[in-house]
Amino acid sequence: MNWSRSDTAVVFIDPQNDVLSPTGINWAVTGDSVTENDTVTHMLAIFVAAQAAGFAMFISPHYFYPTDHRWLFNGALETDELRTGTFDRPGPLNLDGLPGSGADWLEEFKPYINDPNTIVVSPHKVFGSQTNDLVLQLRKRRIQKVLLGGMLANMCVESHLRDLLEQGFEVYVVRDAIAGSRHPEWGDGYAAALVNYAFLAHGVVTTEEVVDAMQSAS
């Protein structure tokens, strides 16, 4: 893969406890997919490789504030997230209760996300990057290619993928650095996403391919 640190970046979406940790609110529906894909281990391997090789890393988080709970209409997953308190925080400038909460970063990711070179963009409010400043932050660094991972496969990851494609980026999805929900009525989000990734992305790759490419990048 022709990925260079000068024009390629990692974008991880929602690397947060509520979807990736056994203590998270949504583990009952995400846990099997996270475990089978070894998602956390693979995301961590990419964090390590990207930091060592000097690739830019961007984090697109998801937060809900008390004002968001006063929205007058929501889609199916939005309704479920707000009902369960997924990614809840007391306010955009209020960090009370954040450490260790469902909205917090997964503990093993913190050394990399808290690195001063990592760019944490403003939170997306539904699923895609249309509602945050990710595209601006990428363009300001002349990033042209994106390696995409995180959660949830068919929701926030796919929504970011679609928006970044429409914005003119070359986007690769790291298939084993993501996972999805398995809902008793709605189905398997990860399986659904893989079908669309094959149609949409410039490539569907593995963590091993990403790490190897970073280690040999010029």
C-alpha positions in Angstrom: 0.0 0.0 0.0 1.3 3.4 -0.9 0.8 5.2 2.4 3.2 7.9 3.4 3.3 9.8 6.7 3.2 13.0 4.7 -0.3 12.4 3.4 -1.8 9.5 5.3 -3.5 9.5 8.7 -5.2 7.1 11.1 -8.8 8.1 12.1 -10.3 6.2 15.0 -13.9 6.7 15.8 -15.5 6.3 19.3 -12.6 4.6 21.1 -14.7 4.7 24.2 -15.6 2.4 27.1 -19.3 2.2 26.3 -18.7 0.3 23.1 -15.3 -1.3 23.6 -15.1 -2.3 27.3 -16.8 -5.1 29.2 -17.8 -2.4 31.6 -19.6 -0.4 28.9 -23.3 0.1 28.6 -23.4 -1.6 25.2 -21.2 -4.6 25.8 -24.1 -7.0 25.6 -24.5 -6.2 21.9 -20.9 -5.3 21.0 -18.9 -7.7 23.1 -19.1 -10.7 20.8 -17.9 -8.7 17.7 -15.2 -6.9 19.7 -13.9 -10.2 21.1 -14.1 -12.2 17.8 -12.3 -9.4 15.9 -9.8 -8.8 18.7 -10.6 -5.2 18.0 -8.9 -3.6 21.0 -5.7 -5.4 20.4 -5.7 -4.4 16.7 -6.5 -0.8 17.4 -3.7 -0.7 20.0 -1.2 -2.2 17.4 -2.1 0.6 15.0 -1.7 3.2 17.7 1.8 1.8 18.5 2.9 1.6 14.9 1.5 5.0 13.9 3.2 6.7 16.8 6.5 5.0 16.2 6.4 5.7 12.4 5.2 9.3 12.8 1.8 8.9 11.2 -0.8 11.5 12.2 -3.6 10.1 14.4 -7.1 11.6 14.6 -9.8 10.7 17.1 -13.5 11.4 16.4 -15.4 11.0 19.7 -19.1 10.7 20.4 -20.6 12.5 23.4 -24.1 13.3 24.5 -24.8 16.3 26.8 -28.0 17.1 28.8 -29.2 19.4 26.0 -29.0 16.6 23.5 -31.5 14.7 25.6 -34.0 17.4 24.7 -34.0 16.6 21.0 -37.5 16.2 19.7 -36.9 13.3 17.3 -34.3 10.6 16.9 -33.6 7.6 14.8 -33.6 4.0 16.2 -30.1 3.9 17.5 -30.1 7.5 18.6 -33.1 6.7 20.7 -31.4 3.7 22.2 -28.2 5.6 23.0 -30.0 8.4 24.7 -32.3 6.0 26.6 -29.3 4.1 28.0 -27.0 7.1 28.7 -24.4 5.9 26.2 -21.5 8.4 25.9 -23.2 10.8 28.4 -21.3 13.7 29.8 -22.6 16.5 32.0 -21.6 19.3 29.5 -19.1 20.2 26.8 -16.8 22.0 29.3 -17.6 19.9 32.3 -15.3 16.9 32.9 -17.0 15.8 36.2 -17.3 12.1 36.3 -15.6 11.5 32.9 -12.5 9.5 34.1 -13.4 5.8 33.9 -17.0 6.5 32.6 -18.5 5.0 29.5 -17.7 8.2 27.6 -14.0 8.0 28.6 -11.3 6.5 26.4 -10.4 2.9 26.8 -7.6 2.8 29.4 -5.0 1.1 27.2 -5.6 3.8 24.5 -5.0 6.8 26.7 -1.2 7.0 26.3 -1.7 7.4 22.6 -4.8 9.6 22.5 -3.3 11.9 25.2 -0.1 12.2 23.2 0.1 15.9 22.3 0.6 15.0 18.6 -2.8 13.2 18.5 -5.6 15.4 17.2 -8.9 14.9 19.0 -11.5 16.6 16.9 -14.9 17.9 18.1 -17.5 15.3 18.8 -19.8 14.0 16.0 -23.4 14.3 17.1 -25.2 11.6 15.2 -23.0 9.2 13.2 -20.9 11.0 10.6 -18.2 13.6 10.3 -20.6 16.1 8.9 -21.2 17.3 12.4 -17.7 17.8 13.6 -14.4 19.4 12.4 -12.6 16.2 11.2 -12.5 17.2 7.6 -11.1 20.6 8.4 -8.4 19.2 10.6 -7.4 16.7 7.9 -7.3 19.3 5.2 -5.3 21.7 7.3 -2.6 19.0 7.5 -2.9 18.1 3.8 -4.0 14.6 4.6 -5.3 12.8 1.5 -5.5 9.2 2.6 -7.3 7.9 5.7 -7.0 4.6 7.5 -10.3 4.1 9.3 -11.1 2.1 12.4 -13.2 2.1 15.6 -16.8 1.8 16.4 -19.6 1.0 15.4 -18.9 -0.7 12.1 -22.2 0.0 10.3 -23.0 3.3 12.0 -20.3 5.8 12.9 -17.5 4.1 10.9 -19.6 3.7 7.8 -21.0 7.2 8.1 -17.5 8.7 8.4 -16.4 6.6 5.4 -19.2 7.9 3.3 -18.6 11.5 4.2 -14.9 11.3 3.7 -15.4 9.7 0.3 -17.7 12.5 -0.7 -15.2 15.0 0.5 -12.6 13.6 -1.9 -10.4 11.5 0.5 -8.9 8.1 -0.3 -10.2 5.9 2.5 -9.2 2.4 3.6 -11.1 0.5 6.3 -9.2 -1.7 8.7 -11.6 -4.6 9.0 -10.2 -6.2 12.1 -9.8 -2.8 14.0 -13.6 -2.3 14.0 -16.6 -4.2 15.4 -20.4 -3.8 15.4 -23.5 -4.5 17.4 -25.5 -7.7 17.2 -29.0 -6.7 17.8 -31.8 -9.2 18.4 -34.1 -7.4 16.0 -31.9 -5.2 13.8 -29.2 -7.8 12.9 -25.4 -8.0 12.7 -24.0 -4.5 12.1 -20.5 -5.8 11.4 -21.6 -8.2 8.7 -23.8 -5.5 7.1 -20.9 -3.0 7.1 -18.4 -5.4 5.4 -20.7 -5.6 2.4 -20.9 -1.9 2.1 -17.2 -1.4 2.7 -16.4 -3.7 -0.2 -18.6 -1.5 -2.5 -17.4 1.9 -1.1 -13.9 2.0 0.3 -10.6 2.3 -1.7 -9.5 -0.8 0.2 -10.6 -3.1 3.0 -7.4 -4.1 4.8 -6.1 -5.8 8.0 -4.1 -4.5 10.9 -1.2 -6.6 9.8 -1.1 -4.9 6.5 -1.3 -1.4 8.1 1.4 -2.1 10.6 3.7 -3.6 8.0 3.2 -0.6 5.7 3.9 1.9 8.5 7.1 0.1 9.5 8.4 0.3 5.9 7.0 3.8 5.1 9.4 6.4 3.9 
